[in-house]
Amino acid sequence: MDDQEAEVLLVRVRWALAQLGFEEIATGAEGVHLIEHARGVMIGWIPQDITPPRRPEPRRNQPPDPDPELSGLRRAFGLALAAALRGAGFTVETREDEWLLVLDTFTDKP
């Protein structure tokens, strides 16, 4: 993907996110992040204004809960966002690192 194609894809992804009610936020802030990638656009999310639920103290000899960073909520948000982007016509790869990779499906390549 050349620089012009990458820029067009980034603009289209930003527009689609805005239509879906998501706004890109500044670096270091909470919310939806977009990063240019060699294959497309990476989208990540940092929850904002969410207080983790209070968990009871673990019983003796029981390991602590391994989910202190709301990974279930992050996963659900990622799946919903991926489905919405797919509905907008993009190809989206979900990644184990909780980022989505949006690929350009509108460019015809030989």
Summary of the structure (lengths in Angstrom):
residues: 110
radius of gyration: 17.0
end to end distance: 12.6
largest distance: 62.2
contacts: 244
relative contact order: 0.19
helix: 31%
strand: 21%
